[in-house]
Amino acid sequence: MADQTIRLTLNVSDTQTTGAEELSILTQQLREELLNTDVKEVSFICEDNAPEDSRAVDPVTLGTLLVAFAASGGVFTTLINTLQAWLSRDEKHSITLEGEDGSKITIT
């Protein structure tokens, strides 16, 4: 029987003002850390509706990742532990996880 795959949208936000470049770097660093766990996929979410005259550096939504992992095997616990460790190094940020069903949890 194949494992069910869970997909969560992960959004990094801050309690202080973080510039777009810093948020982009932080999101890339978090992605690299998550890729070192047992998750199946960590990808950037593209912004489909960017205005034509926007000055965005790239078409991704800053601070947002899509994480996919198996529903079994303790991967969710590893994911949460990794996020908590990442947040402990920079207390001005929080991470909101949103499931496909719209349920949300915020880790600070």
C-alpha positions in Angstrom: 0.0 0.0 0.0 1.5 3.3 -1.0 1.9 6.1 1.5 -0.5 9.0 1.3 1.3 12.3 0.4 0.5 15.4 2.5 1.1 18.8 1.0 1.4 21.9 3.2 1.9 25.5 2.2 4.6 27.0 4.4 4.7 30.8 4.8 7.5 32.6 6.6 6.5 35.9 8.2 8.1 38.3 10.5 7.3 40.3 13.6 9.5 43.1 12.3 10.0 44.5 8.9 12.1 42.2 6.7 13.1 43.3 3.2 12.3 41.2 0.1 15.9 40.2 -0.4 16.4 39.1 3.2 13.1 37.1 3.1 14.2 35.5 -0.2 17.5 34.4 1.4 15.8 33.1 4.5 13.3 31.1 2.5 16.1 29.6 0.4 18.0 28.6 3.6 14.9 27.1 5.1 14.3 25.1 1.9 17.8 23.7 1.9 17.3 22.6 5.5 14.0 20.9 4.8 15.5 19.1 1.8 18.0 17.5 4.2 15.0 15.7 5.9 12.8 12.9 4.7 10.3 15.2 2.9 9.5 14.3 -0.7 9.5 17.8 -2.1 10.1 21.4 -1.1 9.3 23.9 -3.9 8.8 27.6 -4.3 5.2 28.7 -5.1 5.0 30.7 -8.2 2.9 33.9 -8.2 0.6 33.4 -11.2 -1.1 36.8 -11.0 1.8 39.2 -10.7 1.0 42.6 -12.3 2.7 43.2 -15.6 4.5 46.3 -14.3 5.7 44.7 -11.0 9.4 44.9 -10.3 9.6 41.5 -8.8 13.0 39.8 -9.0 11.4 36.5 -9.9 7.9 35.0 -10.2 7.9 33.3 -6.8 5.8 34.3 -3.8 8.4 35.5 -1.3 8.5 33.5 1.9 6.2 30.7 0.7 7.1 27.1 0.0 5.1 24.0 -0.8 6.2 20.9 1.2 5.2 17.4 0.3 5.8 14.4 2.6 4.6 10.9 3.4 1.8 10.7 5.9 3.6 7.9 7.7 7.0 7.3 9.1 7.3 10.3 11.5 8.1 12.8 8.8 5.7 15.4 10.1 7.4 15.3 13.5 10.8 15.8 11.8 9.4 18.7 9.8 8.1 20.4 12.9 11.4 19.9 14.8 13.3 21.3 11.8 11.0 24.4 11.7 11.4 24.9 15.4 15.2 24.7 15.2 15.2 27.1 12.3 13.0 29.6 14.2 15.1 29.3 17.3 18.0 30.9 15.5 15.9 33.9 14.4 13.1 34.9 16.9 11.7 37.7 14.8 10.0 35.2 12.3 7.1 32.8 12.5 6.0 30.0 10.1 2.4 29.3 9.2 1.6 25.9 7.8 -1.6 25.5 5.8 -3.1 22.2 4.8 -5.0 21.6 1.6 -8.2 21.7 3.6 -7.5 25.2 4.8 -6.5 24.3 8.3 -3.6 26.4 9.7 -1.0 26.2 12.5 1.5 28.9 13.3 4.9 28.1 14.8 6.7 31.0 16.6 
